Amino acid sequence: MPSLDLLLRPPVPQVQEIVFRNFYTAFLSVRVQRPGPGGSRRWVTCLRNLCLMPCPHTEEGSQDYFCLHRHQMLCDVDQVTAMRFILRQPSPVWLHFTIEDLQIFPPGQKSPQKDFPSWLSQLTPPEQPASLHGELPDPEKVSTEVQQMWVLTEVIRARQAAARIGRFDVSPTTLLMGTPTLPH
């Protein structure tokens, strides 16, 4: 099972957020190494099988950014000396998968917001529908144009051939000589 190991020197006193960009990883588990009793170190699973792609066979979620917060972890992420990101992709469609742009933030340091294109940040929120007053077309004009389109559709339908083209017999001599044989 592929994994990414990250050695933290000096140890991070606390982990507040982990930010990364997915690259076709379907599920993610995170283990942290912390100092144990007597100076030993032990690995603890703090996130198990987080779904990054709802359907591993399709691209949904395959290149999204994710932010894991401290409250999502199964254990405390204090005094972390190393982190192991265990990646899973059960689909045979994606041969290469990983996580990219991995960043770890301690408390008090917020993850930077990703820049959005200006056209995206200027969209009207769905809670506030756009005002349509004064922007609606004249109903008489719309009605006339719809009637004209309906008439054109009827004309095209009437011009279509009513008779079906039948089967033509072709003899071997016709193929050689190039003389058409009329249907019987």
Backbone hydrogen bonds, N-H to C=O, Kabsch-Sander energy under -0.5 kcal/mol:
donor,donor_aa,acceptor,acceptor_aa,energy
4,L,85,F,-2.3
6,L,83,M,-3.1
8,L,81,T,-2.8
9,R,7,L,-0.6
12,V,80,V,-2.1
15,V,77,V,-1.7
16,Q,14,Q,-0.5
16,Q,105,F,-2.8
17,E,105,F,-1.9
18,I,68,L,-2.2
19,V,103,Q,-2.8
20,F,66,F,-2.1
21,R,100,E,-3.3
22,N,64,D,-3.0
23,F,98,T,-1.9
24,Y,62,S,-2.4
26,A,24,Y,-0.5
26,A,88,R,-1.6
27,F,88,R,-2.2
28,L,50,L,-1.9
29,S,86,I,-2.3
30,V,47,L,-2.4
31,R,84,R,-2.7
32,V,44,V,-2.8
33,Q,82,A,-2.8
34,R,32,V,-0.5
34,R,42,R,-2.2
36,G,40,S,-5.1
39,G,36,G,-1.1
40,S,37,P,-1.0
42,R,34,R,-2.3
44,V,32,V,-2.7
46,C,30,V,-2.5
46,C,44,V,-0.6
47,L,30,V,-1.5
49,N,47,L,-0.5
50,L,28,L,-3.3
52,L,26,A,-3.2
52,L,50,L,-0.6
53,M,26,A,-1.4
58,T,55,C,-2.1
62,S,59,E,-2.5
64,D,61,G,-0.9
66,F,20,F,-3.0
68,L,18,I,-3.2
69,H,67,C,-0.6
70,R,16,Q,-1.7
72,Q,69,H,-1.8
73,M,70,R,-1.4
74,L,46,C,-3.2
79,Q,13,P,-2.0
80,V,12,V,-1.8
81,T,33,Q,-3.1
82,A,33,Q,-1.0
83,M,6,L,-2.7
84,R,31,R,-3.0
85,F,4,L,-3.0
86,I,29,S,-3.0
86,I,84,R,-0.7
87,L,2,P,-2.4
87,L,85,F,-0.6
88,R,27,F,-2.2
94,W,91,S,-0.6
95,L,93,V,-0.7
98,T,23,F,-2.1
100,E,21,R,-3.5
103,Q,19,V,-2.9
105,F,17,E,-2.9
109,Q,106,P,-1.6
110,K,108,G,-0.7
120,L,117,P,-0.8
121,S,117,P,-1.8
122,Q,118,S,-1.0
123,L,120,L,-1.1
128,Q,125,P,-1.6
135,E,132,L,-1.9
136,L,132,L,-0.6
142,V,138,D,-2.1
143,S,139,P,-2.5
144,T,140,E,-2.2
145,E,141,K,-2.3
146,V,142,V,-2.3
147,Q,143,S,-2.2
148,Q,144,T,-2.2
149,M,145,E,-2.0
150,W,146,V,-2.2
151,V,147,Q,-2.3
152,L,148,Q,-2.3
153,T,149,M,-2.1
154,E,150,W,-2.1
155,V,151,V,-2.3
156,I,152,L,-2.3
157,R,153,T,-2.2
158,A,154,E,-2.2
159,R,155,V,-1.7
160,Q,156,I,-0.8
160,Q,157,R,-0.6
174,T,171,S,-0.6
175,L,171,S,-1.6
176,L,172,P,-1.6
177,M,173,T,-3.5
178,G,174,T,-3.0
182,L,180,P,-0.5
